[in-house]
Amino acid sequence: MENTSMEMELQQQISVLKTGATPLNDDDFNTVFELFKERINTRDIEGSLLIPHSLRRHSQLDDVTHIMESLLEHGFIRFEWVFWDNDDAIPFEDLEEEDEVYLVEQMNKSESAVKEYERYTDEYEEHCGRIYHPETGTEGFDPLEHLGKQYYFTDKLKMDLQHVKPTSYDKEQAMRELFPAELMPEVEKRAREIAMERLGL
């Protein structure tokens, strides 16, 4: 099947994004189409920051909230809360019990901060870490400075693997996973020999 057929199949599968509570306009739909086309060809777009970042790169939009909501509504992506401990992302359910109790307690106090975070407003970014607790009226720990959403693609999008053309990087990674490091020089040497034989040299 030609590349154009693959693209038509992809467009048909994601056409549901133009319906529902958060329907996409043509520009946003085209942005998502480019993202999924890229993902099909590379299989490496994962993670909390990468999905929104990739959408912004395709659309040049700062606010991709509507697109993310549509992808979530129709089941193309999912998210889980994570607690950022320095550079490590810990899934919310993997927190130590006392840390979870403390975090939930502080989140309840910072309810107004949660609303700002959910709206992705500049106001929250401006006051991040300086939110006043509604209960105490004092400035203090802002849990949302350490809490975020980790986004993942789901398996809802199904494509015939014959349409997927792995990149040279994908092939190289597969080789390294198939063969131990000590065998790689021999594998590369044999690959060169086969290439020379095919060229008649």
NUGUVO-559783 format. One record per residue: residue number from 1; x, y, z of N, C-alpha, C in turn. Coordinates in nm, 4 decimals, padded with zeros to 6 digits. Layout:
REC  num        nu        nv        nw       cau       cav       caw        cu        cv        cw
REC  NUM         X         Y         Z         X         Y         Z         X         Y         Z
...
//
This chain:
REC  num        nu        nv        nw       cau       cav       caw        cu        cv        cw
REC    1   00.0850  -00.1192   00.0000   00.0000   00.0000   00.0000   00.0886   00.1243   00.0000
REC    2   00.0572   00.2204  -00.0830   00.1388   00.3394  -00.0938   00.1225   00.4268   00.0295
REC    3   00.2179   00.5206   00.0423   00.2177   00.6093   00.1576   00.0893   00.6900   00.1663
REC    4   00.0348   00.7314   00.0502  -00.0890   00.8094   00.0510  -00.2049   00.7281   00.1072
REC    5  -00.2077   00.5978   00.0786  -00.3126   00.5119   00.1328  -00.3008   00.5018   00.2838
REC    6  -00.1773   00.4919   00.3323  -00.1540   00.4870   00.4761  -00.2040   00.6149   00.5414
REC    7  -00.1773   00.7282   00.4777  -00.2206   00.8560   00.5332  -00.3728   00.8669   00.5338
REC    8  -00.4369   00.8154   00.4296  -00.5838   00.8176   00.4255  -00.6416   00.7309   00.5365
REC    9  -00.5786   00.6151   00.5596  -00.6235   00.5259   00.6663  -00.6082   00.5938   00.8021
REC   10  -00.4953   00.6625   00.8199  -00.4702   00.7337   00.9451  -00.5733   00.8442   00.9659
REC   11  -00.5988   00.9234   00.8619  -00.6973   01.0314   00.8728  -00.8348   00.9773   00.9087
REC   12  -00.8708   00.8646   00.8499  -01.0020   00.8053   00.8778  -01.0114   00.7616   01.0242
REC   13  -00.9041   00.7034   01.0769  -00.9067   00.6536   01.2143  -00.9157   00.7655   01.3169
REC   14  -00.8550   00.8794   01.2875  -00.8572   00.9883   01.3858  -00.9661   01.0914   01.3561
REC   15  -01.0499   01.0660   01.2553  -01.1556   01.1615   01.2196  -01.2535   01.1842   01.3343
REC   16  -01.2595   01.0891   01.4288  -01.3477   01.1025   01.5452  -01.3111   01.2255   01.6281
REC   17  -01.1882   01.2748   01.6128  -01.1441   01.3919   01.6892  -01.2198   01.5186   01.6494
REC   18  -01.2912   01.5141   01.5376  -01.3707   01.6298   01.4954  -01.5096   01.6279   01.5576
REC   19  -01.5343   01.5301   01.6452  -01.6642   01.5177   01.7115  -01.6451   01.5215   01.8624
REC   20  -01.7570   01.5118   01.9346  -01.7507   01.5018   02.0800  -01.7569   01.6354   02.1507
REC   21  -01.7233   01.6345   02.2790  -01.7313   01.7557   02.3612  -01.6211   01.8550   02.3282
REC   22  -01.5089   01.8046   02.2735  -01.3970   01.8931   02.2392  -01.3547   01.8692   02.0941
REC   23  -01.4430   01.9030   01.9980  -01.4102   01.8777   01.8575  -01.2959   01.9671   01.8092
REC   24  -01.2135   01.9124   01.7217  -01.1014   01.9885   01.6676  -01.1404   02.0561   01.5371
REC   25  -01.0887   02.1775   01.5159  -01.1063   02.2420   01.3864  -01.0036   02.1828   01.2894
REC   26  -01.0088   02.2259   01.1645  -00.9224   02.1664   01.0623  -00.7743   02.1847   01.0937
REC   27  -00.7370   02.3038   01.1418  -00.5958   02.3299   01.1713  -00.5448   02.2389   01.2827
REC   28  -00.6238   02.2283   01.3906  -00.5833   02.1422   01.5020  -00.5807   01.9952   01.4595
REC   29  -00.6776   01.9568   01.3769  -00.6817   01.8182   01.3282  -00.5562   01.7866   01.2470
REC   30  -00.5159   01.8804   01.1618  -00.3953   01.8600   01.0810  -00.2708   01.8497   01.1689
REC   31  -00.2705   01.9251   01.2788  -00.1593   01.9175   01.3737  -00.1492   01.7779   01.4337
REC   32  -00.2643   01.7236   01.4757  -00.2667   01.5890   01.5334  -00.2269   01.4854   01.4280
REC   33  -00.2740   01.5053   01.3064  -00.2401   01.4126   01.1981  -00.0888   01.4053   01.1784
REC   34  -00.0230   01.5210   01.1788   00.1227   01.5231   01.1620   00.1924   01.4540   01.2786
REC   35   00.1397   01.4735   01.3994   00.1985   01.4099   01.5176   00.1887   01.2576   01.5086
REC   36   00.0688   01.2076   01.4729   00.0505   01.0631   01.4647   00.1298   01.0032   01.3489
REC   37   00.1394   01.0779   01.2399   00.2185   01.0290   01.1266   00.3649   01.0153   01.1682
REC   38   00.4119   01.1120   01.2436   00.5495   01.1079   01.2943   00.5684   00.9906   01.3895
REC   39   00.4690   00.9696   01.4743   00.4798   00.8606   01.5722   00.4804   00.7240   01.5035
REC   40   00.3969   00.7083   01.4009   00.3916   00.5810   01.3292   00.5274   00.5489   01.2677
REC   41   00.5957   00.6504   01.2190   00.7237   00.6282   01.1523   00.8398   00.6097   01.2490
REC   42   00.8260   00.6595   01.3725   00.9398   00.6540   01.4643   00.9136   00.5705   01.5884
REC   43   00.7880   00.5659   01.6348   00.7526   00.4904   01.7554   00.8285   00.5381   01.8791
REC   44   00.8650   00.6647   01.8854   00.9458   00.7075   01.9996   00.8927   00.8332   02.0681
REC   45   00.7657   00.8683   02.0455   00.7111   00.9890   02.1073   00.6342   00.9494   02.2318
REC   46   00.6970   00.9602   02.3459   00.6340   00.9244   02.4724   00.6678   01.0312   02.5757
REC   47   00.6003   01.0257   02.6890   00.6396   01.1094   02.8009   00.5554   01.2323   02.8207
REC   48   00.5629   01.2873   02.9397   00.4725   01.3945   02.9793   00.4951   01.5227   02.9019
REC   49   00.6200   01.5586   02.8757   00.6465   01.6853   02.8090   00.6497   01.6707   02.6577
REC   50   00.6832   01.5518   02.6099   00.7088   01.5360   02.4675   00.5836   01.5477   02.3821
REC   51   00.4702   01.4965   02.4287   00.3480   01.5039   02.3477   00.3037   01.6494   02.3278
REC   52   00.2866   01.7287   02.4358   00.2507   01.8695   02.4144   00.3567   01.9444   02.3340
REC   53   00.4837   01.9158   02.3606   00.5917   01.9831   02.2879   00.5834   01.9527   02.1385
REC   54   00.5578   01.8261   02.1047   00.5479   01.7882   01.9639   00.4295   01.8560   01.8965
REC   55   00.3187   01.8672   01.9692   00.2017   01.9368   01.9143   00.2343   02.0828   01.8873
REC   56   00.3049   02.1461   01.9812   00.3409   02.2874   01.9626   00.4351   02.3034   01.8438
REC   57   00.5247   02.2099   01.8276   00.6210   02.2181   01.7173   00.5499   02.2104   01.5827
REC   58   00.4459   02.1281   01.5745   00.3721   02.1152   01.4487   00.2788   02.2332   01.4248
REC   59   00.2273   02.2931   01.5316   00.1240   02.3955   01.5153   00.1717   02.5363   01.5455
REC   60   00.2884   02.5487   01.6124   00.3377   02.6787   01.6571   00.2429   02.7443   01.7569
REC   61   00.1593   02.6649   01.8238   00.0675   02.7163   01.9250   00.1285   02.6984   02.0630
REC   62   00.1146   02.8003   02.1487   00.1623   02.7873   02.2865   00.0656   02.7038   02.3691
REC   63  -00.0650   02.7218   02.3449  -00.1673   02.6532   02.4239  -00.2275   02.5396   02.3411
REC   64  -00.1946   02.4172   02.3784  -00.2475   02.3005   02.3068  -00.3457   02.2247   02.3956
REC   65  -00.4006   02.2938   02.4957  -00.4916   02.2300   02.5914  -00.6097   02.1638   02.5220
REC   66  -00.6719   02.2350   02.4271  -00.7914   02.1833   02.3596  -00.7591   02.0538   02.2848
REC   67  -00.6445   02.0510   02.2181  -00.6045   01.9312   02.1441  -00.5815   01.8150   02.2399
REC   68  -00.5122   01.8430   02.3514  -00.4856   01.7374   02.4492  -00.6164   01.6831   02.5065
REC   69  -00.7116   01.7724   02.5335  -00.8410   01.7293   02.5884  -00.9150   01.6392   02.4897
REC   70  -00.9069   01.6723   02.3613  -00.9732   01.5907   02.2597  -00.9077   01.4528   02.2497
REC   71  -00.7748   01.4487   02.2541  -00.7035   01.3209   02.2493  -00.7382   01.2343   02.3696
REC   72  -00.7520   01.2981   02.4866  -00.7909   01.2250   02.6074  -00.9351   01.1766   02.5976
REC   73  -01.0248   01.2654   02.5505  -01.1672   01.2311   02.5409  -01.1893   01.1084   02.4532
REC   74  -01.1160   01.1012   02.3433  -01.1381   00.9924   02.2476  -01.0434   00.8744   02.2688
REC   75  -00.9675   00.8785   02.3766  -00.8894   00.7616   02.4159  -00.7599   00.7385   02.3418
REC   76  -00.7064   00.8415   02.2734  -00.5797   00.8234   02.2025  -00.4595   00.8388   02.2954
REC   77  -00.4774   00.9114   02.4039  -00.3726   00.9214   02.5050  -00.4362   00.9058   02.6424
REC   78  -00.3549   00.8751   02.7423  -00.3992   00.8682   02.8810  -00.2949   00.9414   02.9651
REC   79  -00.3282   00.9683   03.0900  -00.2288   01.0312   03.1763  -00.2372   00.9712   03.3152
REC   80  -00.1292   00.9869   03.3900  -00.1293   00.9534   03.5314  -00.0537   01.0642   03.6040
REC   81  -00.0941   01.0866   03.7287  -00.0256   01.1879   03.8084   00.1094   01.1339   03.8526
REC   82   00.2106   01.2188   03.8484   00.3428   01.1807   03.8974   00.3940   01.2894   03.9909
REC   83   00.4763   01.2484   04.0837   00.5381   01.3405   04.1786   00.6835   01.3565   04.1375
REC   84   00.7228   01.4806   04.1057   00.8588   01.5057   04.0581   00.9506   01.5275   04.1772
REC   85   01.0397   01.4321   04.1990   01.1367   01.4416   04.3073   01.2717   01.4729   04.2443
REC   86   01.3078   01.6018   04.2454   01.4254   01.6487   04.1726   01.4073   01.6140   04.0246
REC   87   01.4912   01.5257   03.9700   01.4808   01.4938   03.8274   01.4034   01.3656   03.8003
REC   88   01.3600   01.2978   03.9055   01.2920   01.1700   03.8877   01.1408   01.1870   03.8950
REC   89   01.0705   01.1156   03.8088   00.9239   01.1174   03.8098   00.8739   00.9903   03.8761
REC   90   00.8039   01.0052   03.9875   00.7528   00.8905   04.0616   00.6014   00.8851   04.0442
REC   91   00.5474   00.7753   03.9889   00.4012   00.7652   03.9780   00.3350   00.7859   04.1130
REC   92   00.2214   00.8544   04.1124   00.1538   00.8913   04.2370   00.1296   00.7692   04.3244
REC   93   00.0929   00.6555   04.2607   00.0606   00.5365   04.3401   00.1847   00.4717   04.4011
REC   94   00.3049   00.5144   04.3584   00.4278   00.4560   04.4119   00.4893   00.5380   04.5247
REC   95   00.4205   00.6431   04.5677   00.4730   00.7268   04.6758   00.4721   00.6508   04.8077
REC   96   00.5679   00.6857   04.8940   00.5628   00.6346   05.0309   00.4359   00.6874   05.0970
REC   97   00.3785   00.6091   05.1884   00.2495   00.6444   05.2478   00.2521   00.7826   05.3126
REC   98   00.3587   00.8116   05.3899   00.3631   00.9417   05.4581   00.3775   01.0568   05.3588
REC   99   00.4494   01.0322   05.2461   00.4628   01.1360   05.1438   00.3291   01.1616   05.0755
REC  100   00.2552   01.0542   05.0494   00.1254   01.0683   04.9839   00.0273   01.1431   05.0738
REC  101   00.0265   01.1084   05.2030  -00.0625   01.1763   05.2977  -00.0304   01.3252   05.3014
REC  102   00.0980   01.3575   05.3087   00.1402   01.4981   05.3146   00.1037   01.5717   05.1858
REC  103   00.1283   01.5056   05.0722   00.0995   01.5695   04.9445  -00.0493   01.5962   04.9282
REC  104  -00.1319   01.4973   04.9597  -00.2771   01.5139   04.9485  -00.3249   01.6248   05.0414
REC  105  -00.2696   01.6301   05.1605  -00.3064   01.7336   05.2571  -00.2745   01.8718   05.2018
REC  106  -00.1557   01.8876   05.1456  -00.1165   02.0167   05.0908  -00.1954   02.0510   04.9645
REC  107  -00.2308   01.9485   04.8863  -00.3115   01.9743   04.7672  -00.4487   02.0265   04.8060
REC  108  -00.5046   01.9718   04.9118  -00.6347   02.0191   04.9586  -00.6259   02.1643   05.0026
REC  109  -00.5159   02.2003   05.0670  -00.4978   02.3389   05.1101  -00.4799   02.4308   04.9898
REC  110  -00.4170   02.3808   04.8862  -00.3884   02.4638   04.7691  -00.4882   02.4398   04.6568
REC  111  -00.6142   02.4295   04.6929  -00.7170   02.4001   04.5927  -00.7196   02.5053   04.4828
REC  112  -00.6958   02.6294   04.5200  -00.6963   02.7350   04.4190  -00.5817   02.7156   04.3204
REC  113  -00.4690   02.6624   04.3688  -00.3558   02.6369   04.2804  -00.3890   02.5275   04.1805
REC  114  -00.4633   02.4274   04.2246  -00.5038   02.3191   04.1354  -00.5836   02.3757   04.0185
REC  115  -00.6764   02.4663   04.0487  -00.7594   02.5248   03.9434  -00.6732   02.6025   03.8446
REC  116  -00.5754   02.6765   03.8971  -00.4877   02.7517   03.8082  -00.4082   02.6557   03.7200
REC  117  -00.3615   02.5474   03.7790  -00.2821   02.4495   03.7037  -00.3662   02.3866   03.5936
REC  118  -00.4888   02.3477   03.6272  -00.5747   02.2817   03.5296  -00.6054   02.3719   03.4112
REC  119  -00.6091   02.5018   03.4331  -00.6424   02.5933   03.3240  -00.5205   02.6313   03.2413
REC  120  -00.4022   02.5859   03.2807  -00.2786   02.6184   03.2099  -00.2625   02.7693   03.1915
REC  121  -00.2951   02.8471   03.2943  -00.2925   02.9919   03.2779  -00.1552   03.0489   03.3086
REC  122  -00.1298   03.1662   03.2496  -00.0060   03.2382   03.2798  -00.0031   03.2783   03.4261
REC  123  -00.1227   03.3003   03.4818  -00.1308   03.3428   03.6213  -00.0710   03.2371   03.7134
REC  124  -00.0994   03.1096   03.6847  -00.0420   03.0052   03.7705   00.1096   03.0018   03.7560
REC  125   00.1576   03.0107   03.6315   00.3021   03.0089   03.6092   00.3693   03.1233   03.6842
REC  126   00.3019   03.2358   03.6862   00.3573   03.3544   03.7513   00.3659   03.3362   03.9023
REC  127   00.2667   03.2651   03.9604   00.2611   03.2506   04.1055   00.3049   03.1126   04.1535
REC  128   00.3612   03.0320   04.0621   00.4015   02.8961   04.0987   00.4980   02.8982   04.2168
REC  129   00.4645   02.8219   04.3205   00.5493   02.8171   04.4386   00.5223   02.9283   04.5368
REC  130   00.4309   03.0196   04.5007   00.4009   03.1311   04.5905   00.2504   03.1406   04.6142
REC  131   00.1814   03.0266   04.6084   00.0368   03.0239   04.6279   00.0049   03.0325   04.7766
REC  132  -00.0905   03.1160   04.8113  -00.1333   03.1267   04.9507  -00.2336   03.0169   04.9821
REC  133  -00.2153   02.9525   05.0964  -00.3081   02.8473   05.1371  -00.4433   02.9082   05.1725
REC  134  -00.5504   02.8595   05.1114  -00.6837   02.9128   05.1423  -00.7190   02.8981   05.2903
REC  135  -00.6711   02.7895   05.3555  -00.7078   02.7651   05.4947  -00.6300   02.8523   05.5923
REC  136  -00.5013   02.8714   05.5640  -00.4171   02.9424   05.6611  -00.3920   03.0874   05.6240
REC  137  -00.4083   03.1207   05.4964  -00.3813   03.2573   05.4542  -00.2338   03.2891   05.4500
REC  138  -00.1497   03.1865   05.4587  -00.0054   03.2090   05.4577   00.0571   03.1455   05.3351
REC  139   00.1715   03.2009   05.2978   00.2426   03.1478   05.1827   00.3164   03.0212   05.2248
REC  140   00.3182   02.9194   05.1390   00.3841   02.7964   05.1795   00.4095   02.7012   05.0650
REC  141   00.4246   02.5745   05.0970   00.4566   02.4698   05.0007   00.3480   02.4588   04.8947
REC  142   00.3883   02.4630   04.7690   00.2936   02.4458   04.6589   00.3156   02.3074   04.5991
REC  143   00.2250   02.2132   04.6249   00.2460   02.0767   04.5756   00.2545   02.0689   04.4243
REC  144   00.1930   02.1633   04.3566   00.1920   02.1553   04.2108   00.3265   02.1915   04.1506
REC  145   00.4175   02.2388   04.2354   00.5531   02.2595   04.1883   00.6216   02.1237   04.1695
REC  146   00.5659   02.0206   04.2321   00.6250   01.8872   04.2288   00.5309   01.7839   04.1679
REC  147   00.4167   01.8272   04.1209   00.3171   01.7333   04.0701   00.2862   01.7645   03.9244
REC  148   00.2744   01.6627   03.8438   00.2424   01.6856   03.7037   00.1745   01.5657   03.6421
REC  149   00.1393   01.5785   03.5147   00.0753   01.4688   03.4426   00.1774   01.4043   03.3495
REC  150   00.1837   01.2738   03.3552   00.2679   01.1983   03.2634   00.1751   01.1412   03.1564
REC  151   00.1962   01.1818   03.0313   00.1076   01.1389   02.9230   00.1655   01.0189   02.8484
REC  152   00.0762   00.9305   02.8064   00.1161   00.8119   02.7304   00.0183   00.7917   02.6152
REC  153   00.0698   00.7466   02.5013  -00.0189   00.7052   02.3933  -00.0834   00.5725   02.4303
REC  154  -00.2072   00.5535   02.3894  -00.2745   00.4249   02.4091  -00.2563   00.3417   02.2820
REC  155  -00.3129   00.2228   02.2827  -00.3033   00.1352   02.1656  -00.4257   00.1484   02.0752
REC  156  -00.5011   00.2566   02.0924  -00.6244   00.2701   02.0148  -00.5958   00.2830   01.8651
REC  157  -00.4872   00.3497   01.8325  -00.4533   00.3683   01.6916  -00.3837   00.2426   01.6399
REC  158  -00.4486   00.1726   01.5507  -00.3924   00.0502   01.4945  -00.3565   00.0739   01.3481
REC  159  -00.2330   00.0450   01.3147  -00.1892   00.0590   01.1765  -00.1250  -00.0707   01.1305
REC  160  -00.1425  -00.1018   01.0029  -00.0771  -00.2186   00.9455   00.0739  -00.1939   00.9487
REC  161   00.1471  -00.2839   01.0137   00.2906  -00.2632   01.0313   00.3669  -00.2584   00.8995
REC  162   00.3063  -00.3085   00.7905   00.3762  -00.3022   00.6621   00.3903  -00.1577   00.6146
REC  163   00.3075  -00.0667   00.6718   00.3171   00.0736   00.6331   00.4295   00.1445   00.7073
REC  164   00.4747   00.0852   00.8178   00.5738   00.1520   00.9022   00.7124   00.1272   00.8458
REC  165   00.7820   00.2352   00.8148   00.9164   00.2238   00.7607   01.0162   00.2649   00.8695
REC  166   01.0843   00.1663   00.9321   01.1778   00.2001   01.0390   01.2930   00.2858   00.9885
REC  167   01.3370   00.3775   01.0711   01.4500   00.4630   01.0355   01.5796   00.3854   01.0554
REC  168   01.6897   00.4412   01.0054   01.8195   00.3759   01.0249   01.8537   00.3685   01.1729
REC  169   01.8094   00.4690   01.2485   01.8332   00.4669   01.3935   01.7580   00.3504   01.4578
REC  170   01.6314   00.3297   01.4157   01.5527   00.2173   01.4676   01.6229   00.0847   01.4391
REC  171   01.6763   00.0711   01.3177   01.7438  -00.0529   01.2796   01.8697  -00.0739   01.3632
REC  172   01.9426   00.0350   01.3837   02.0657   00.0255   01.4631   02.0347  -00.0161   01.6062
REC  173   01.9283   00.0439   01.6626   01.8903   00.0087   01.7991   01.8482  -00.1376   01.8078
REC  174   01.7751  -00.1843   01.7066   01.7323  -00.3240   01.7052   01.8526  -00.4176   01.6998
REC  175   01.9527  -00.3809   01.6198   02.0740  -00.4619   01.6111   02.1427  -00.4706   01.7465
REC  176   02.1495  -00.3586   01.8157   02.2191  -00.3559   01.9447   02.1434  -00.4358   02.0507
REC  177   02.0110  -00.4432   02.0347   01.9326  -00.5228   02.1290   01.9427  -00.6723   02.0978
REC  178   01.9593  -00.7044   01.9688   01.9651  -00.8450   01.9287   02.1002  -00.9092   01.9582
REC  179   02.2069  -00.8298   01.9442   02.3407  -00.8861   01.9588   02.4153  -00.8212   02.0743
REC  180   02.4855  -00.9016   02.1548   02.5666  -00.8444   02.2632   02.6726  -00.7506   02.2073
REC  181   02.7172  -00.6578   02.2891   02.8135  -00.5570   02.2450   02.9405  -00.6201   02.1887
REC  182   02.9842  -00.7310   02.2498   03.1099  -00.7914   02.2039   03.0972  -00.8544   02.0650
REC  183   02.9725  -00.8815   02.0214   02.9525  -00.9401   01.8889   02.9345  -00.8349   01.7797
REC  184   02.9082  -00.7104   01.8188   02.8772  -00.6074   01.7199   02.9876  -00.5881   01.6162
REC  185   03.1162  -00.5850   01.6545   03.2204  -00.5696   01.5513   03.2145  -00.6806   01.4465
REC  186   03.1879  -00.8050   01.4896   03.1788  -00.9162   01.3957   03.0568  -00.9021   01.3051
REC  187   02.9454  -00.8564   01.3631   02.8231  -00.8368   01.2844   02.8457  -00.7305   01.1778
REC  188   02.9077  -00.6183   01.2172   02.9333  -00.5100   01.1225   03.0316  -00.5545   01.0139
REC  189   03.1330  -00.6327   01.0537   03.2308  -00.6831   00.9567   03.1624  -00.7728   00.8538
REC  190   03.0767  -00.8634   00.9012   03.0065  -00.9550   00.8103   02.9103  -00.8793   00.7194
REC  191   02.8465  -00.7742   00.7728   02.7554  -00.6928   00.6914   02.8310  -00.6270   00.5767
REC  192   02.9518  -00.5775   00.6043   03.0335  -00.5168   00.4989   03.0726  -00.6205   00.3936
REC  193   03.1077  -00.7416   00.4391   03.1461  -00.8483   00.3460   03.0304  -00.8834   00.2523
REC  194   02.9097  -00.8934   00.3090   02.7918  -00.9252   00.2277   02.7664  -00.8150   00.1261
REC  195   02.7799  -00.6893   00.1696   02.7589  -00.5762   00.0790   02.8591  -00.5801  -00.0358
REC  196   02.9856  -00.6110  -00.0064   03.0884  -00.6171  -00.1100   03.0596  -00.7314  -00.2082
REC  197   03.0136  -00.8457  -00.1540   02.9810  -00.9600  -00.2401   02.8680  -00.9246  -00.3361
REC  198   02.7673  -00.8539  -00.2851   02.6532  -00.8168  -00.3700   02.6940  -00.7176  -00.4779
REC  199   02.7938  -00.6373  -00.4472   02.8435  -00.5409  -00.5454   02.9415  -00.6054  -00.6431
REC  200   02.9765  -00.7320  -00.6159   03.0690  -00.8029  -00.7036   03.2117  -00.7589  -00.6857
REC  201   03.2442  -00.7105  -00.5665   03.3804  -00.6615  -00.5408   03.4593  -00.7601  -00.4565
//
